[in-house]
Amino acid sequence: MLIRTNIMSKDLIIVESPAKVKTISKFLGKDYMVEASVGHIRDLPKKTLGVDEESGFQPEYEIIYGKKKVVNKLKQSAAKSARVFLAPDPDREGEAIAWHIAEEIKSKNANIHRIQFNEITSRAVQEALQNPRELNQSLFDSQQARRVLDRLVGYKISPLLWKKVKRGLSAGRVQSVALRMIVERERERQAFVPEEYWVFKVNLQTQALESFEAGLWKIAGKKAHVPSEKDALALEEKVRGASFTVQSVEEKERSRDPKPPFITSTLQQEASNRLGFTAKRTMSVAQRLYEGLDLGDKGTTALITYMRTDSVRVAKEAQQEAKSWIINNLGKDYYPKKTRFFKSKGSAQDAHEAIRPVDPSITPDEIKSYLSRDDYVLYNLIWSRFMASQMAAARFWDTVVTVKAADTLWRAKGERIIFPGFLRIYIPGGTQEDSLLPKLAKDEELVLENLSKEQKFTQPPARYSEASLVRRLEELGIGRPSTYAAIISTLLDREYVTLEEKNFRPTELGSEVCDLLVEHFPSLLDAGFTAQLEQDLDTIALGEKNWVEVMRSFTGEFYPTLEKAQKAMASVKGGKETDIKCDKCGETMLIRFGRNGAFLACSSYPECKNTSNFTRDDKGSVQLVENETVEREKVGTCPDCGGDLVIKKARTGSRFIACDNYPKCKHSAPFSTGIACPQDGCTGELVEKSSRRGKIFYGCNRYPECDYALWNPPVAKECPECGSKVLVQKNTKTRGQHLDCPVKGCKYWEEI
């Protein structure tokens, strides 16, 4: 039973963000104060290990720099409150935030309770206030174990990398496994040997003079494989002289069920595939939708449930609300005979719900005028996926026709929608339009109208995109919903990988760090080992394992491995040999790592100071990049020394503006396009940059606060179809020089 110590005092609710304060205050009465901790208030120190390894791995927490004012305000509010309700997010990080707040304020008010809710609505908050609980020690221990594990790995291995490679590097328990996946995929591509094969298609005419296309399926009873031009010509000659007859016609009805509503990983994947969002951008927009946005007369309103979840469970109330909307707006046929239920994975924290709209009756188009473009498209994606998940299956009529010619079989497939079901709301990727076949009968003779053959080659495995990397991490059990965006951001920020056309490519530095870690810390870089640690953390959260014992088990193997690595790891600071010879003195060129990335330097330095940029070809071989001579165009006067400002070119290829009096004056600035960054809410501008591999792109000058980037030159012209603030210049074989809309899904283009 909750006791009010002072009936004249208000109760205090502490949430994480100021945005939540505004949303919650709207529907709570005058008996409550709502304050924000603005995220974590305590953490391990930045400049020391902060873990007592001799005393059970006890963390040495301290108030985060800049948070003392926040802590003092929370203490003051707690002192004059009757009760304190801690309401950070409903996950491990939220539990840790609540725990640290309680530690700081308990001397002022010990009447502390934990509440949690998956959606910020009046009903959910009031229900939480009626059902408070104690702080969950096991959940906090799980977060604490993760934090200490990551601190030990980072603080113990990073200095070793500084010593052996270059300063400023880091190693992470989960990020290093993700890096290994990216590096190994690149090496698979480099080792890949393409194999030739030929694809055959025929256009056939029926007795009713209708035409259809069929593809080669089997040769002599085996799956068709035509490996060479010689085989292709022989097959063509045989088929052209054969008669074509219908061997079989198979027709059947097929149903397709909707996918479950989003969890964190699937939202990140779909937002990447459909909207072109990074994981970081997806979570940032989702956070706004969860905390609440101003919807005019409706005031500040939360639009979605908590976005860090691995559960596909849906509350009964939400199912009923969705049912009402579907029946009222689409008709009874669009609701299934039985309410849909989806099963979560074994590791899911089922106290959470799937990501869904708080109020399904608030349609995206109804509130579009109040939302930024990012907010609208992500809410539309979440709303559509959830509503579709509650709808009836789509039904199709499939037709498969098999045609015989000599000893070859050819197949044609037709599909038409009988009933769209959930496809009225949400069309998954890969869904095709109706493809109809003419009426055909068994043994019907057909006329060959055309035969085409095309030479093709097998393709190497694709590089990981953000979507496919997140999917693979999830499949392997590495990381958790709240960590995927941070893993990717860290790899990019440390310049271990680059994003080229939205696919990850390891840098020279990333590959080198990966090789050293795999050689000297094989267990740590093993996906199975990392996944087992994640399971151990889940077990701690359930109260079934002691976190200190998990730490002892981990360090029992880690410490001896670390000691060996400190002695055995070779330094690459002196450079790695290549088969490139110095064009100045003939000595071997070495790969070295500098402030601006990897470069080639002469092994006879300092006698020879020749350097050059380089790249690697598709097989991983080092290729010298010729240094370009750039005429220095004057563009202004240096504000620091009065000298000329000129356009220069960086080692990696992009232009920048610098003082012509360098090295006496080191004034420099990025080369601006003069175009404002089109990202919603951003005040930056697009500047010319280049990847470590010399590929030019155009990014916001406020990076990393804003990660907006384009691979093609931007033009300050609005898209008439989707409203994008910029178009980009492209040159393709089919369209030539033209302007294209960079927004994923928008097909607008115009001639220049």
BELPE-V60549 format. One record per run of one state. SS is the DSSP state (a for helix, b for strand, c for the rest). FROM is the first residue (numbers start at 1). TO is the last residue. If there is no record, write none. Layout:
# BELPE-V60549
SS,FROM,TO
SS,FROM,TO
This chain:
# BELPE-V60549
c,1,9
b,10,15
c,16,17
a,18,27
c,28,31
b,32,36
c,37,41
b,42,44
c,45,50
b,51,52
c,53,57
b,58,59
c,60,60
b,61,63
c,64,67
a,68,79
c,80,80
b,81,86
c,87,91
a,92,105
c,106,111
b,112,114
c,115,121
a,122,130
c,131,132
b,133,133
c,134,136
a,137,164
c,165,174
a,175,191
c,192,195
b,196,205
c,206,210
b,211,219
c,220,221
b,222,223
c,224,228
a,229,240
c,241,243
b,244,256
c,257,261
b,262,262
c,263,263
a,264,275
c,276,278
a,279,291
c,292,292
b,293,294
c,295,295
a,296,298
c,299,299
b,300,301
c,302,303
b,304,304
c,305,315
a,316,330
c,331,331
a,332,334
b,335,335
c,336,354
b,355,355
c,356,356
b,357,357
c,358,364
a,365,370
c,371,372
a,373,389
c,390,390
b,391,391
c,392,393
b,394,405
c,406,407
b,408,419
c,420,420
a,421,424
c,425,434
b,435,435
c,436,444
b,445,457
c,458,464
b,465,465
a,466,476
c,477,483
a,484,493
c,494,496
b,497,500
c,501,502
b,503,506
c,507,507
a,508,520
c,521,526
a,527,541
c,542,546
a,547,568
c,569,575
b,576,581
c,582,587
b,588,594
c,595,596
b,597,602
c,603,610
b,611,616
c,617,621
b,622,625
c,626,633
b,634,637
c,638,643
b,644,649
c,650,654
b,655,659
c,660,667
b,668,676
c,677,684
b,685,690
c,691,695
b,696,700
c,701,708
b,709,710
c,711,713
b,714,715
c,716,726
b,727,732
c,733,735
b,736,741
c,742,748
b,749,751
c,752,752
